[in-house]
């Protein structure tokens, strides 16, 4: 596979000085707006007007001094890349505001808009830093799993990072440490916790000759390993590369916005210039300037800017009521487009660290099950062994026959435990060969065989039925065999899937025109999540999975998912309605302004009216009742 490493261009989290400047700029901009109301909405003398306009202009200059650095840098970067972005539209609004204010200051006529310029810059700076913070968090999480950050311990005790480990080199892993590179065990069986990789909470036993992947945590004993690959070529690194590449792919809405920026700004500028030229030939230059400025003011994309975020923010608030946290507005937009949902199984649709234990008692112990339960209970509850918590169902609420006392317990790395009782009997409980089929032996003779089965979360059947009834395709993608996957009530199943297989499956669905929501909780899922249109994980997932995912669910009641999709689609409908209204308003307003029929003050008032219309329409999402959401889940999906 060709590696593609994409680094974050946003740097680390913004320093405190940046947030201080944004806060100070917001304070000044709000005060400037108060002064602006006094100028534009009150009957003041010429001297008072001049004094207030100069004050507002000074405040705007102060705001620019605080916040213009990042804005100017972004504009310069866009110019070098020959790319038109949101900065151009903001620059148009700021230039129009300052230009109109300059004419008003020079002639004593018209309104002042320097306060608008400062407010636009504050909004831009705040949005830019919030976006940069979120992006930096994801790449920081990726960096924490980089080979340069994974520590390795050579056999002579010296420590290095995984990037320095070469194929065939030996190293040692101690209990509590993660495995730094993909390796083969050469000494010492042990139990490994692989939940960060697979979502599987049940510890797996690995012995000599078996392989273990980078990122698995050692539990009960030290092991010596030999690296199967160079340190930077572990499967964990392949997953990191796929995640980085997936995050660099812009979303559909972002691509459409970039395309729209390429023509909207130049068209408005051309209309404004044409308006000035036309009116300057048929009247005085001041009237021509006011008409041209009116075009720029009414074309300022405030309503367009409010159309998407307010509806999305309302949807985010409703999702929070369902216990689902949205990472961004773009995630909500992508959720609305979902037509295929791919679930991981282990730890996602099954209950973490909860298993249904059943046993088959050997003939020699039949009729004495209560005594065997007691011996097993005493041994397991006195131990911190990984399998102890999974076996509680065998004795909880069942009769036990207390016939002896526990005297000694010993951990056998990679296998289980041995317990000696006061009557001399020796019990062994554990797994051999890493399977979930456990065995209990008394004095070396098999007493019982134990099978552990995952417990499917009880809301899964209803959720799958609701999603499929709504016309969504529902699939399961799991690393387990078909036998274990069959317990999940999903018809379309992809089994024995490696992390790269999951990524390939999602990429194929997306390439075929599908819009995939991938739901998972392990590092083996992050590549698929990064390449899917939308992604959701649980709050119990590791940090990297949460940071990559577009949504984090605070519980495991999956019945909230159909409602979440309904809310996202209602938000999309609201966004489209508001954008259509805003574009129609802009077209009509620009036409009136170009004809000279619209004063800049009237343009500003109409801009405010359109913005308030969009705001009120978007806020209607907050008034949805649960039954309305449910009806939409059945019809709109």
C-alpha positions as CSV (number, residue, x, y, z in Angstrom):
1,X,0.0,0.0,0.0
2,X,1.3,3.5,-0.9
3,X,1.7,5.5,2.2
4,X,0.3,9.0,2.4
5,X,1.1,11.0,5.4
6,X,-0.8,14.3,5.7
7,X,0.2,16.6,8.5
8,X,-2.0,19.1,10.2
9,X,-1.4,22.7,9.0
10,X,-3.2,24.3,11.9
11,X,-0.5,23.8,14.5
12,X,-1.2,23.1,18.1
13,X,-4.0,24.4,20.1
14,X,-4.3,28.2,19.9
15,X,-2.2,29.9,22.6
16,X,-4.0,31.9,25.3
17,X,-3.0,35.2,23.6
18,X,-5.1,34.3,20.6
19,X,-8.2,33.8,22.7
20,X,-7.5,36.9,24.7
21,X,-7.3,38.9,21.5
22,X,-10.6,37.4,20.3
23,X,-12.3,38.2,23.6
24,X,-11.0,41.8,23.6
25,X,-12.0,42.2,20.0
26,X,-15.6,41.0,20.7
27,X,-15.9,43.4,23.7
28,X,-14.8,46.3,21.5
29,X,-17.0,45.3,18.6
30,X,-20.1,45.1,20.8
31,X,-19.5,48.5,22.2
32,X,-19.0,49.8,18.7
33,X,-22.4,48.4,17.7
34,X,-24.0,50.3,20.6
35,X,-22.4,53.5,19.3
36,X,-23.6,52.6,15.7
37,X,-27.2,52.4,16.9
38,X,-26.8,55.8,18.4
39,X,-25.6,57.3,15.1
40,X,-27.9,55.5,12.7
41,X,-31.1,55.4,14.8
42,X,-31.0,58.7,16.6
43,X,-31.4,62.4,15.7
44,X,-27.9,63.8,16.5
45,X,-26.2,67.0,15.6
46,X,-23.4,67.1,13.0
47,X,-20.8,67.6,15.7
48,X,-22.1,64.7,17.8
49,X,-22.3,62.6,14.6
50,X,-18.7,63.3,13.7
51,X,-17.6,62.5,17.3
52,X,-19.4,59.2,17.4
53,X,-18.3,58.1,13.9
54,X,-14.7,58.9,14.7
55,X,-15.1,56.9,18.0
56,X,-16.6,53.9,16.1
57,X,-13.8,54.1,13.5
58,X,-11.2,54.1,16.2
59,X,-12.7,51.1,17.8
60,X,-12.8,49.3,14.5
61,X,-9.2,50.1,14.0
62,X,-8.4,48.6,17.4
63,X,-10.3,45.4,16.5
64,X,-8.3,45.2,13.3
65,X,-5.1,45.7,15.2
66,X,-6.1,42.7,17.5
67,X,-7.4,40.3,14.9
68,X,-6.4,41.3,11.4
69,X,-3.1,39.2,11.5
70,X,-4.7,35.8,10.9
71,X,-7.3,37.3,8.5
72,X,-4.6,38.9,6.3
73,X,-2.5,35.7,6.4
74,X,-5.5,33.7,5.2
75,X,-6.2,36.1,2.4
76,X,-2.6,36.1,1.3
77,X,-2.5,32.3,1.4
78,X,-5.7,32.2,-0.7
79,X,-4.2,34.6,-3.2
80,X,-1.0,32.5,-3.5
81,X,-3.1,29.4,-4.1
82,X,-5.5,31.3,-6.5
83,X,-8.4,30.2,-4.4
84,X,-11.5,32.2,-3.5
85,X,-12.8,31.4,0.0
86,X,-14.9,32.8,2.8
87,X,-12.2,35.4,3.4
88,X,-13.1,37.1,0.1
89,X,-16.8,37.4,1.0
90,X,-15.9,38.7,4.4
91,X,-13.4,41.2,2.8
92,X,-16.2,42.4,0.5
93,X,-18.5,43.0,3.5
94,X,-15.7,44.7,5.5
95,X,-14.7,46.9,2.6
96,X,-18.2,47.9,1.9
97,X,-18.8,48.8,5.5
98,X,-15.6,50.8,5.8
99,X,-16.2,52.5,2.4
100,X,-19.7,53.5,3.4
101,X,-18.5,54.8,6.7
102,X,-15.8,56.8,5.0
103,X,-18.2,58.5,2.7
104,X,-20.6,59.2,5.6
105,X,-17.7,60.7,7.6
106,X,-16.7,62.9,4.7
107,X,-20.1,64.1,3.6
108,X,-22.1,63.9,6.9
109,X,-24.7,61.9,5.1
110,X,-25.7,58.2,5.2
111,X,-25.1,55.6,7.9
112,X,-21.9,54.3,9.5
113,X,-20.9,50.7,9.3
114,X,-17.4,50.5,10.8
115,X,-19.0,48.5,13.7
116,X,-20.2,45.8,11.2
117,X,-16.6,45.5,9.9
118,X,-15.3,44.8,13.4
119,X,-18.1,42.3,14.1
120,X,-17.4,40.4,10.9
121,X,-13.8,40.1,11.8
122,X,-14.6,38.8,15.3
123,X,-16.9,36.1,13.9
124,X,-14.3,35.0,11.4
125,X,-11.5,34.8,14.0
126,X,-13.7,32.8,16.5
127,X,-14.8,30.3,13.8
128,X,-11.3,29.9,12.5
129,X,-9.8,29.1,15.9
130,X,-12.6,26.7,16.9
131,X,-12.1,24.8,13.6
132,X,-8.4,24.8,14.0
133,X,-8.7,23.5,17.6
134,X,-10.9,20.5,16.5
135,X,-8.5,19.7,13.7
136,X,-5.5,19.9,15.9
137,X,-7.1,17.5,18.4
138,X,-7.5,14.8,15.8
139,X,-4.0,15.1,14.5
140,X,-2.6,15.2,18.1
141,X,-4.4,12.0,18.8
142,X,-2.9,10.5,15.7
143,X,0.5,11.7,16.8
144,X,0.2,9.9,20.1
145,X,0.1,6.6,18.2
146,X,3.0,7.5,15.9
147,X,6.0,5.1,16.0
148,X,8.2,8.0,17.4
149,X,5.9,8.2,20.4
150,X,5.5,4.4,21.1
151,X,8.2,3.3,23.5
152,X,10.1,0.0,23.1
153,X,12.4,-1.8,25.6
154,X,15.3,-3.7,24.2
155,X,16.5,-6.9,25.9
156,X,19.5,-5.1,27.5
157,X,17.0,-2.8,29.3
158,X,17.6,0.3,27.1
159,X,14.6,2.2,26.0
160,X,14.0,3.6,22.5
161,X,11.0,4.4,20.3
162,X,9.3,2.0,17.9
163,X,10.6,3.8,14.9
164,X,14.1,2.6,15.8
165,X,13.1,-1.1,16.0
166,X,14.0,-3.0,12.9
167,X,12.6,-6.2,11.5
168,X,14.0,-9.2,13.4
169,X,15.1,-7.2,16.4
170,X,14.2,-8.6,19.8
171,X,12.6,-6.5,22.6
172,X,10.7,-7.0,25.9
173,X,7.2,-5.9,27.0
174,X,6.4,-5.6,30.6
175,X,2.9,-5.9,32.2
176,X,0.9,-2.7,31.7
177,X,2.8,-1.7,28.6
178,X,1.6,-1.6,25.0
179,X,3.3,-3.7,22.3
180,X,5.3,-1.2,20.2
181,X,5.5,-3.0,16.9
182,X,3.8,-6.0,15.2
183,X,5.8,-9.0,16.6
184,X,6.0,-12.7,17.3
185,X,6.3,-13.9,20.9
186,X,9.4,-16.0,21.6
187,X,9.3,-16.3,25.4
188,X,6.6,-16.2,28.0
189,X,2.8,-16.7,27.3
190,X,0.6,-13.9,28.6
191,X,-2.8,-12.3,28.4
192,X,-3.2,-9.2,26.2
193,X,-6.0,-6.6,26.2
194,X,-6.8,-5.7,22.6
195,X,-9.9,-3.4,23.2
196,X,-8.1,-0.4,21.8
197,X,-7.5,-2.3,18.6
198,X,-10.6,-4.4,18.1
199,X,-13.2,-3.2,20.7
200,X,-12.9,-6.7,22.2
201,X,-13.0,-6.4,26.0
202,X,-12.2,-10.0,26.7
203,X,-8.5,-10.6,27.3
204,X,-6.8,-12.9,24.8
205,X,-4.1,-15.4,25.6
206,X,-1.0,-15.4,23.4
207,X,1.8,-17.9,23.6
208,X,5.2,-18.6,22.1
209,X,5.1,-18.5,18.3
210,X,1.9,-16.4,18.1
211,X,1.8,-12.9,16.7
212,X,0.6,-9.8,18.6
213,X,-0.1,-6.4,17.0
214,X,1.2,-3.0,18.0
215,X,-1.2,-1.2,20.4
216,X,-2.2,-4.4,22.4
217,X,-1.6,-4.0,26.2
218,X,0.1,-6.7,28.1
219,X,-1.7,-7.8,31.3
220,X,-0.2,-10.4,33.5
221,X,3.5,-11.3,32.7
222,X,6.5,-10.0,30.7
223,X,7.1,-11.4,27.2
224,X,10.0,-11.4,24.8
225,X,9.2,-10.7,21.2
226,X,10.8,-10.4,17.7
227,X,9.7,-7.6,15.4
228,X,8.0,-8.9,12.3
229,X,8.3,-5.5,10.5
230,X,10.2,-2.3,10.9
231,X,8.8,-0.1,13.6
232,X,7.0,2.3,11.3
233,X,5.3,-0.4,9.3
234,X,2.9,-1.9,11.8
235,X,-0.7,-2.3,10.9
236,X,-1.4,0.5,13.4
237,X,0.7,2.8,11.2
238,X,-1.2,1.8,8.1
239,X,-4.4,2.7,9.9
240,X,-3.0,6.1,10.9
241,X,-2.0,6.8,7.3
242,X,-5.5,5.9,6.1
243,X,-7.1,8.1,8.7
244,X,-4.9,11.1,7.8
245,X,-5.7,10.7,4.1
246,X,-9.4,10.3,4.8
247,X,-9.5,13.5,7.0
248,X,-7.9,15.4,4.1
249,X,-10.8,14.7,1.7
250,X,-13.3,17.6,1.8
251,X,-16.9,16.9,2.3
252,X,-19.6,17.5,-0.3
253,X,-20.9,20.6,1.2
254,X,-17.4,22.0,1.7
255,X,-16.6,21.3,-2.0
256,X,-19.9,23.0,-3.1
257,X,-19.1,26.0,-0.9
258,X,-15.6,26.3,-2.4
259,X,-17.1,26.1,-5.9
260,X,-19.7,28.7,-5.1
261,X,-17.1,31.1,-3.7
262,X,-15.3,31.0,-7.1
263,X,-18.2,32.9,-8.8
264,X,-20.2,34.6,-6.1
265,X,-17.5,37.1,-5.1
266,X,-16.4,38.1,-8.6
267,X,-20.0,38.5,-9.8
268,X,-20.9,40.8,-6.9
269,X,-17.7,42.9,-7.5
270,X,-18.6,43.1,-11.2
271,X,-22.1,44.2,-10.5
272,X,-20.9,46.8,-8.0
273,X,-18.3,48.2,-10.4
274,X,-20.9,48.3,-13.2
275,X,-23.3,50.1,-10.9
276,X,-20.8,52.7,-10.0
277,X,-19.9,53.3,-13.7
278,X,-23.5,53.5,-14.8
279,X,-24.6,55.9,-12.1
280,X,-21.4,58.1,-12.4
281,X,-22.3,58.7,-16.0
282,X,-25.9,59.7,-15.2
283,X,-25.4,61.5,-11.9
284,X,-22.9,62.6,-9.4
285,X,-20.1,60.4,-8.1
286,X,-21.5,60.3,-4.5
287,X,-24.8,58.8,-5.6
288,X,-22.8,56.3,-7.8
289,X,-20.7,55.4,-4.8
290,X,-23.7,54.9,-2.5
291,X,-25.4,52.7,-5.1
292,X,-22.2,50.6,-5.5
293,X,-21.8,50.3,-1.8
294,X,-25.4,49.3,-1.4
295,X,-24.8,46.4,-3.8
296,X,-21.8,45.2,-1.7
297,X,-23.7,45.7,1.6
298,X,-26.8,43.8,0.6
299,X,-24.7,41.1,-1.0
300,X,-22.8,40.6,2.2
301,X,-23.4,36.9,2.9
302,X,-24.8,37.3,6.4
303,X,-28.1,35.5,5.6
304,X,-26.2,32.9,3.6
305,X,-23.8,32.6,6.5
306,X,-26.6,32.1,9.0
307,X,-28.6,29.7,6.8
308,X,-26.4,26.7,7.4
309,X,-24.9,27.1,10.9
310,X,-28.1,28.1,12.8
311,X,-30.2,25.2,11.5
312,X,-27.3,22.9,12.1
313,X,-26.7,24.3,15.6
314,X,-30.4,23.7,16.4
315,X,-30.0,20.1,15.2
316,X,-26.9,19.7,17.3
317,X,-28.8,20.8,20.4
318,X,-31.6,18.3,19.7
319,X,-29.1,15.5,19.1
320,X,-27.6,16.4,22.5
321,X,-31.0,15.7,24.1
322,X,-30.9,12.3,22.5
323,X,-27.5,11.7,24.1
324,X,-25.5,12.1,20.9
325,X,-22.8,14.7,20.6
326,X,-22.0,16.1,17.2
327,X,-18.4,16.9,16.5
328,X,-19.3,19.6,13.9
329,X,-22.0,21.0,11.7
330,X,-20.5,19.2,8.7
331,X,-21.1,15.9,10.5
332,X,-24.8,16.7,10.8
333,X,-25.0,17.5,7.1
334,X,-23.3,14.2,6.2
335,X,-25.5,12.3,8.6
336,X,-28.5,13.6,6.7
337,X,-27.2,12.1,3.5
338,X,-26.7,8.7,4.9
339,X,-28.2,5.8,3.0
340,X,-26.1,2.9,4.3
341,X,-25.2,2.1,7.9
342,X,-22.3,-0.2,8.7
343,X,-22.0,-1.5,12.3
344,X,-19.0,-2.9,14.0
345,X,-20.0,-5.8,16.3
346,X,-17.8,-6.3,19.3
347,X,-18.1,-3.6,21.9
348,X,-20.5,-1.6,19.6
349,X,-23.6,-3.8,19.3
350,X,-22.5,-6.1,22.2
351,X,-22.2,-5.1,25.8
352,X,-18.6,-4.3,26.8
353,X,-17.1,-6.6,29.5
354,X,-20.4,-8.5,29.8
355,X,-20.7,-12.1,28.7
356,X,-23.2,-14.9,29.1
357,X,-21.4,-17.8,30.6
358,X,-22.7,-21.4,30.3
359,X,-21.0,-24.6,31.3
360,X,-21.1,-28.3,30.6
361,X,-20.3,-30.3,33.7
362,X,-18.3,-33.5,33.4
363,X,-20.1,-36.7,34.4
364,X,-18.0,-37.1,37.5
365,X,-19.3,-33.8,38.8
366,X,-22.9,-34.0,37.8
367,X,-25.1,-33.8,40.9
368,X,-22.3,-31.8,42.7
369,X,-22.6,-28.6,40.6
370,X,-23.2,-26.4,43.8
371,X,-19.9,-27.6,45.2
372,X,-18.1,-26.9,41.9
373,X,-19.7,-23.4,41.8
374,X,-18.3,-22.7,45.2
375,X,-14.8,-23.8,44.3
376,X,-14.8,-21.7,41.1
377,X,-16.3,-18.7,42.9
378,X,-13.7,-18.7,45.6
379,X,-10.9,-19.0,43.2
380,X,-12.1,-16.3,40.7
381,X,-13.3,-13.7,43.2
382,X,-9.9,-13.9,45.0
383,X,-8.1,-13.2,41.7
384,X,-7.7,-10.2,39.5
385,X,-7.5,-12.4,36.5
386,X,-9.1,-11.0,33.2
387,X,-11.6,-13.8,32.9
388,X,-12.9,-13.6,36.5
389,X,-15.5,-10.9,35.9
390,X,-16.9,-12.9,32.9
391,X,-17.8,-15.9,35.0
392,X,-20.0,-14.3,37.7
393,X,-23.2,-15.5,36.0
394,X,-22.3,-19.1,36.8
395,X,-22.7,-18.7,40.6
396,X,-24.6,-15.4,41.2
397,X,-28.1,-16.2,42.4
398,X,-27.4,-20.0,42.4
399,X,-26.9,-22.4,45.3
400,X,-23.3,-23.1,46.4
401,X,-22.0,-25.8,48.7
402,X,-19.3,-24.4,51.0
403,X,-17.2,-27.5,51.6
404,X,-13.7,-26.1,52.1
405,X,-11.6,-22.9,52.3
406,X,-9.2,-21.3,49.9
407,X,-5.6,-21.4,51.0
408,X,-3.5,-20.3,48.1
409,X,-4.0,-18.9,44.6
410,X,-1.4,-18.7,41.8
411,X,-1.5,-16.9,38.5
412,X,-0.3,-18.8,35.4
413,X,0.6,-16.3,32.8
414,X,-1.2,-16.7,29.5
415,X,-3.4,-19.5,30.8
416,X,-5.4,-18.8,34.0
417,X,-5.2,-19.5,37.7
418,X,-4.5,-22.3,40.1
419,X,-6.2,-22.4,43.5
420,X,-5.3,-24.8,46.4
421,X,-7.9,-25.4,49.0
422,X,-7.6,-26.5,52.7
423,X,-8.7,-30.1,51.8
424,X,-5.7,-30.4,49.4
425,X,-7.7,-30.1,46.2
426,X,-6.1,-28.1,43.3
427,X,-8.4,-26.2,40.9
428,X,-7.3,-24.8,37.5
429,X,-9.5,-22.4,35.6
430,X,-8.5,-20.8,32.4
431,X,-8.2,-20.9,28.6
432,X,-5.5,-22.6,26.6
433,X,-4.6,-21.4,23.1
434,X,-6.4,-18.0,23.4
435,X,-9.9,-19.3,22.8
436,X,-13.0,-18.3,24.7
437,X,-13.8,-21.9,25.6
438,X,-12.5,-22.2,29.2
439,X,-12.0,-25.3,31.2
440,X,-12.1,-26.1,34.9
441,X,-10.0,-28.9,36.2
442,X,-9.9,-30.4,39.7
443,X,-6.6,-32.2,40.5
444,X,-5.7,-32.3,36.8
445,X,-9.0,-33.8,35.7
446,X,-11.6,-32.0,33.6
447,X,-14.6,-30.9,35.7
448,X,-16.4,-28.6,33.4
449,X,-16.1,-26.8,30.1
450,X,-17.3,-23.1,30.0
451,X,-18.4,-21.2,26.9
452,X,-18.6,-17.4,26.9
453,X,-21.0,-15.6,24.5
454,X,-21.3,-11.9,23.9
455,X,-24.5,-10.2,24.9
456,X,-26.3,-8.2,22.2
457,X,-27.6,-4.9,23.4
458,X,-31.4,-5.3,23.8
459,X,-32.2,-2.2,21.6
460,X,-30.4,-3.6,18.5
461,X,-33.3,-5.6,17.0
462,X,-35.8,-2.7,17.2
463,X,-33.1,-0.3,15.8
464,X,-32.2,-2.5,12.8
465,X,-35.9,-3.0,12.0
466,X,-36.6,0.7,12.2
467,X,-33.7,1.6,10.0
468,X,-34.5,-1.0,7.4
469,X,-38.2,0.0,7.4
470,X,-37.0,3.5,6.7
471,X,-35.2,2.3,3.5
472,X,-31.7,2.4,4.9
473,X,-29.3,-0.5,4.1
474,X,-27.9,-2.0,7.3
475,X,-24.7,-4.0,7.3
476,X,-22.4,-5.7,9.9
477,X,-18.6,-5.6,9.5
478,X,-16.7,-7.7,12.1
479,X,-13.5,-9.5,12.5
480,X,-15.3,-12.5,14.0
481,X,-16.3,-15.6,12.2
482,X,-19.8,-16.1,10.8
483,X,-20.7,-18.3,13.8
484,X,-20.2,-15.6,16.3
485,X,-21.6,-12.8,14.0
486,X,-24.9,-14.8,13.5
487,X,-26.1,-13.7,17.0
488,X,-26.6,-10.1,15.6
489,X,-29.9,-9.6,13.8
490,X,-28.5,-8.0,10.7
491,X,-28.9,-9.8,7.4
492,X,-25.9,-8.4,5.4
493,X,-22.8,-9.4,7.2
494,X,-19.1,-9.1,6.3
495,X,-17.1,-11.5,8.6
496,X,-13.4,-12.0,9.3
497,X,-12.7,-8.4,8.4
498,X,-9.3,-6.9,9.1
499,X,-9.0,-3.1,9.6
500,X,-7.9,-2.7,6.0
501,X,-10.8,-4.9,4.8
502,X,-13.2,-2.7,6.6
503,X,-11.6,0.4,5.0
504,X,-11.8,-1.3,1.6
505,X,-15.5,-2.2,2.0
506,X,-16.4,1.4,3.0
507,X,-14.3,2.8,0.2
508,X,-16.1,0.6,-2.3
509,X,-19.5,1.6,-1.0
510,X,-18.6,5.3,-1.2
511,X,-17.2,4.9,-4.7
512,X,-20.4,3.2,-5.9
513,X,-22.3,6.3,-4.8
514,X,-23.3,5.3,-1.3
515,X,-23.3,7.5,1.7
516,X,-22.0,5.4,4.6
517,X,-22.4,6.0,8.3
518,X,-19.8,3.7,10.0
519,X,-20.5,2.9,13.6
520,X,-17.5,1.4,15.6
521,X,-15.5,1.7,18.7
522,X,-12.0,0.3,18.1
523,X,-8.8,1.4,16.5
524,X,-9.5,-1.3,13.9
525,X,-12.5,0.9,12.8
526,X,-10.9,4.3,12.5
527,X,-9.7,3.9,8.9
528,X,-13.2,2.9,7.8
529,X,-14.6,5.8,9.9
530,X,-12.3,8.3,8.3
531,X,-13.3,7.3,4.8
532,X,-17.0,7.0,5.4
533,X,-19.3,10.0,4.9
534,X,-20.3,10.0,8.5
535,X,-19.1,8.1,11.6
536,X,-20.3,7.4,15.1
537,X,-18.7,5.9,18.2
538,X,-19.4,5.4,21.9
539,X,-18.1,7.6,24.7
540,X,-16.2,4.6,26.1
541,X,-14.0,4.4,23.0
542,X,-10.3,5.4,23.1
543,X,-9.5,9.0,22.4
544,X,-8.3,8.6,18.8
545,X,-11.6,6.9,17.8
546,X,-13.6,9.6,19.5
547,X,-11.6,12.4,17.9
548,X,-12.0,10.9,14.4
549,X,-15.7,10.2,14.7
550,X,-18.2,12.8,13.7
551,X,-20.6,11.7,16.6
552,X,-20.1,10.4,20.1
553,X,-23.0,8.6,21.7
554,X,-23.2,8.8,25.5
555,X,-25.1,5.6,26.0
556,X,-25.8,2.4,24.1
557,X,-29.5,2.6,23.4
558,X,-29.4,2.4,19.6
559,X,-33.0,3.4,19.3
560,X,-31.8,7.0,19.3
561,X,-30.0,6.5,16.0
562,X,-33.1,6.6,13.7
563,X,-34.3,9.8,15.5
564,X,-30.8,11.4,15.0
565,X,-31.0,10.8,11.3
566,X,-34.5,12.3,11.2
567,X,-33.3,15.4,12.9
568,X,-30.3,15.7,10.6
569,X,-32.5,15.5,7.6
570,X,-34.9,18.0,8.9
571,X,-32.0,20.4,9.4
572,X,-30.8,19.8,5.8
573,X,-34.3,20.7,4.6
574,X,-34.2,23.8,6.7
575,X,-30.8,24.7,5.3
576,X,-31.9,24.3,1.7
577,X,-35.0,26.4,2.3
578,X,-33.0,29.2,4.0
579,X,-30.3,29.1,1.3
580,X,-33.0,29.4,-1.4
581,X,-34.6,32.3,0.4
582,X,-31.2,34.0,0.9
583,X,-30.2,33.6,-2.8
584,X,-33.6,35.0,-3.9
585,X,-33.3,37.9,-1.5
586,X,-29.8,38.7,-2.7
587,X,-30.8,38.6,-6.3
588,X,-33.7,40.9,-5.8
589,X,-31.8,43.2,-3.4
590,X,-28.8,43.5,-5.7
591,X,-31.1,44.4,-8.6
592,X,-32.8,47.2,-6.6
593,X,-29.4,48.4,-5.3
594,X,-27.9,48.5,-8.8
595,X,-30.8,50.6,-10.0
596,X,-30.1,53.1,-7.3
597,X,-33.4,52.4,-5.6
598,X,-31.9,51.2,-2.3
599,X,-30.0,53.4,0.1
600,X,-27.2,51.7,2.1
601,X,-29.1,52.1,5.3
602,X,-32.1,50.4,3.8
603,X,-29.8,47.7,2.4
604,X,-28.4,47.1,5.9
605,X,-32.0,46.9,7.4
606,X,-33.0,44.5,4.7
607,X,-29.9,42.5,5.4
608,X,-30.9,42.4,9.1
609,X,-34.5,41.4,8.2
610,X,-33.4,38.6,6.0
611,X,-31.0,37.4,8.7
612,X,-33.7,37.4,11.3
613,X,-36.0,35.5,9.0
614,X,-33.4,32.8,8.6
615,X,-32.7,32.7,12.3
616,X,-36.3,32.3,13.2
617,X,-36.8,29.5,10.6
618,X,-33.7,27.7,11.9
619,X,-34.8,27.9,15.5
620,X,-38.0,26.1,14.7
621,X,-36.0,22.9,14.9
622,X,-35.7,23.5,18.7
623,X,-39.5,23.2,19.0
624,X,-39.8,19.7,17.6
625,X,-41.6,17.2,19.8
626,X,-40.5,13.6,20.1
627,X,-43.5,12.3,18.2
628,X,-42.8,14.6,15.3
629,X,-39.2,13.3,15.2
630,X,-40.6,9.7,15.1
631,X,-43.0,10.6,12.2
632,X,-40.1,12.1,10.3
633,X,-38.0,9.0,11.0
634,X,-40.6,7.0,9.2
635,X,-41.2,9.3,6.3
636,X,-38.2,11.5,5.7
637,X,-35.6,8.8,5.8
